[in-house]
Amino acid sequence: MTIKNNAVTVEFFESKNYPNKVPFNPPEKYPEFETGELDPSNKIYDHVRQILYRSGLDKDNFNTPEWNPFKDIVKPGMTVFIKPNTVRHYHLDGKDIFSIIIHASIMRPVLDYVIKALKGSGKIVIGDSQVLFGRFKEAFEEAQINPMLEWIRDKNPDISIEWFDLRIVQGVRTYMYGKWGRERIEQDPLGYTWVNLGDKSAFKDIDPKKLRIVYCNHKEMYKHHSNGKHEYLIPNSFLQADAIIGIAKFKTHRRTAITIAQKNYFGIPALKDTMPHFITGSPSEGGDQYINPSLRKRIVLKLNDNIHSRSFVPVKFFFALMKKILWNTYHIVPFKDDVYEAMWYGNDTLWRTLQDVNRIVFYADKEGKMHDTPQRNHFHIVDGIVAGEKVGPVNCDPVYLGLLMTGYNALAIDTVAAALMGFDYNKIPLTSKTLKTVNSSQPLIYGSVDDIRITDGDKEYDLKSYENYRNLKFEPHPNWKGHIERE
């Protein structure tokens, strides 16, 4: 299976932004496509094509009619799941939205080459499980994915192409306080399956009563992370996939330092309520929610638990009001630290959630049963044409890089991405802790960091030499700054 391949390809291009003309046709006629409309202004298509070639995909047939870059990943008759990062439909600070989500022009050549590999037989599913208050349709419109997919589907009637929101609920505004309501939006035509990792979960030895995600019901969390059970709700359209192509964003993150290929899979599970973001309390109290013990923050959490476990909106409003009043006492008596939802370098939780999710992605079969052998092929493309630094993942500062990355193994890609940003992968739990799974029955990488090979331009590097070669000096989230940068 492809996740055993630790090769990573990095390329920098002159393009630092995206084209505007849907459906993002190629700029010139290529031998592998007999016909098609052209868009000379679209350089991104050629950049994606070039990095697929640089990645060694069907290299011997490049620039011939037979070139089929995904032929070893996608076979005729397969179901291919494409997972783009479309975390939210707007930038929280009103900056360039493409510092936080991918652009349709990256996806267009991927679709063309997947369709070529399917040879008229198979299925393509595109989906994402965004943040609770994200809007799937609006995000796909902002990224210009919707009109591009409609055009592609019309041109390829022999291939089933579907796209939909993977979530089963989304947040809606209420008439009191404005942010506590939910509505069901189940869209997967094949339904959903609970996938249980049991004692293979990274939460095996963690008190389930302390697990939280701030906008979700802690009772639901406990229900699915207790009594030896650690389970996540997975869309069946994903489980049925034979090959997965992730299209990730190159950016920083407030809880995991970086969000690249592994974190992109966070958008697979359909219910966020079972995806822990922090452990209650301070480190001295066995948690990571905030840095220093705080009675006020402990009470605020109790009030927050009541907000999300109660169904009657006026009751929610009462607890929300009490929470707001107590929290605002920091204007009079400041907290010892400004951390509340584990948005800091001490977060010891979200990497565990991501280990669980990535294990499901690799090892769950079509019925949701876990195995010790990989169940599907994988390939990743990282969109760093416009990247994001500082306060990621939803209000990054844009960085106009012109970068694309590819690889088969998400952890190998993340480790190289950390090096590119100028961070020490040993200081980031998402990479350092997950690299230790190599000796487990369900490893997330095969081999050590010494086995990672990076192709950048015409040269090949191991990780150590690559760290000496490249350092983009990204600025991490403020609460990680000074703790992960390479010396």
Beta strands, then each sheet from edge to edge (+ up, - down):
strand 1: 7-12
strand 2: 79-84
strand 3: 123-128
strand 4: 160-165
strand 5: 169-172
strand 6: 181-184
strand 7: 192-196
strand 8: 211-212
strand 9: 225-226
strand 10: 229-235
strand 11: 243-253
strand 12: 257-259
strand 13: 278-279
strand 14: 377-389
strand 15: 397-407
strand 16: 453-456
strand 17: 459-462
sheet 1: 4+ 3+ 2+ 11+ 14+ 15- 1+ 16+ 17-
sheet 2: 4+ 3+ 2+ 11+ 12-
sheet 3: 5+ 6-
sheet 4: 7+ 10- 9+
sheet 5: 8+ 13-
end
